[in-house]
Amino acid sequence: MRWNYGQQDTGLARNLKIGGYYNGGTFPTTATVSGSQTLRNAHGLYGLYILGDQQVWRWRDEGHGRDRYMGIFGAFTAAPQQRINTVPYFADAGVAAYGPFRSRARDFAALGIVYGSYNNAPQQAGVRATPLIPAPNNEETLEATYGYTIKRGLLLQPSLQYIIHPKGNASIPSTLPPNSRVPNAFAQGMNIVANF
């Protein structure tokens, strides 16, 4: 569903999508039989999602003949078959500015946060959680990115991420002591986007 996307519309634009997916393939999973873990195949994988974005501030740049604006976005995905899905719940949200500077009307800047919950992450990774030091079963990423338009159809997009609880702070390898967690970390990336 889309609102205020027409050329004559004066309201702030918004977009909302709700849907689902299904994959009829076969996926390896574990099952408990007589107190022991065995590898089995599961059939069918499905999930549901909702995502949207909303302009919160828009201004006309007469010098470039186009609108510049700031907006918010968010999404949530649920894949509840936890025997199959490593990350059954996933969400993200953030804010983005399109044309953040008058001299860079085709650029964008964004800040966002991503959250994923692991399915029984400590046990799957071989980490023994204790009442005093419970192993988290979620991961978050904070990201800042900037899209620099070199020319029409060519974009350079650097990003900086801070990753919290990588893979639920699982031990790698699992033979390490239970307090040997993967530390939080910074990551840098670069995308080159070309549209022909």
Beta strands, then each sheet from edge to edge (+ up, - down):
strand 1: 2-3
strand 2: 14-33
strand 3: 36-61
strand 4: 66-78
strand 5: 89-98
strand 6: 108-117
strand 7: 138-151
strand 8: 154-164
strand 9: 185-194
sheet 1: 1+ 2- 3+ 4- 5+ 6- 7+ 8- 9+
end
